[in-house]
Amino acid sequence: VTLKDLYNEATDIPRLLLMGDQDHLFLNPAMSYVKERANTILKIFPKCGHVVNIEQAEAFNEQCISFIHQVVEPSRVPALTSKGK
């Protein structure tokens, strides 16, 4: 599967795109992608480039977890546990 295949695929699966406002290569295509799909959310991180999950790891994780809780039944989301427990 290529990115072009994913871009053209019709689906009702909710999608979350997390982008940095300084991602000069992919931000505009992501914005176009979201405009065409009601089930897709775009979150843009200020002062961040392409690698949001490293540059703003905590905020990235919070957005991902929040999205998962919005789209999945609570009983299907595993509880977070500390290491070693």
C-alpha positions in Angstrom: 0.0 0.0 0.0 1.4 3.4 -1.0 0.5 6.8 0.4 -1.3 7.5 -2.8 -3.5 4.4 -2.2 -4.3 5.6 1.3 -5.1 9.1 0.1 -7.6 7.8 -2.5 -9.1 5.1 -0.2 -12.7 5.8 0.9 -13.2 4.7 4.5 -15.3 5.5 7.5 -12.5 4.7 9.9 -11.7 7.7 12.1 -8.2 9.1 11.5 -6.0 11.5 13.4 -3.2 13.4 11.7 -0.7 15.1 14.0 1.5 17.7 12.2 4.0 20.4 13.1 3.3 23.9 11.8 6.8 23.9 10.4 6.4 20.7 8.4 6.9 22.4 5.0 6.6 19.2 3.0 3.5 17.5 4.4 1.3 20.1 6.2 -0.5 21.5 3.1 -1.3 18.0 1.7 -2.5 17.0 5.1 -4.8 20.0 5.3 -6.2 19.1 1.8 -6.7 15.5 2.9 -8.7 16.5 6.0 -10.9 18.9 4.0 -12.2 16.0 1.9 -12.8 13.6 4.8 -15.3 14.3 7.6 -13.9 11.4 9.7 -10.4 12.9 9.8 -9.0 15.3 12.4 -5.9 17.4 12.0 -4.0 18.7 15.0 -1.2 21.1 14.3 1.5 21.6 16.9 3.1 25.1 17.0 6.9 25.4 16.8 7.3 21.9 15.6 8.5 20.3 12.4 8.0 16.9 10.8 8.8 14.6 13.8 6.1 15.7 16.2 6.3 12.5 18.2 9.9 13.3 19.2 9.9 17.1 19.2 6.7 17.3 21.4 6.4 13.8 22.7 4.2 14.4 25.7 1.6 16.5 23.8 1.7 14.0 20.9 0.9 11.2 23.3 -1.9 13.1 25.0 -3.5 13.8 21.6 -3.2 10.1 20.6 -4.7 8.8 23.9 -7.5 11.3 23.8 -8.4 10.4 20.2 -8.3 6.7 21.1 -10.7 7.3 24.0 -13.0 9.2 21.7 -13.3 6.5 19.0 -13.1 3.3 20.9 -15.4 1.8 23.5 -13.9 2.4 27.0 -14.1 -1.4 27.7 -11.8 -2.1 24.7 -9.0 0.4 25.7 -6.4 -1.3 27.8 -5.5 0.4 31.1 -2.1 2.1 31.3 0.1 0.4 33.8 3.5 1.3 35.2 6.5 -0.8 34.2 7.1 -3.8 36.4 3.5 -4.1 37.6 
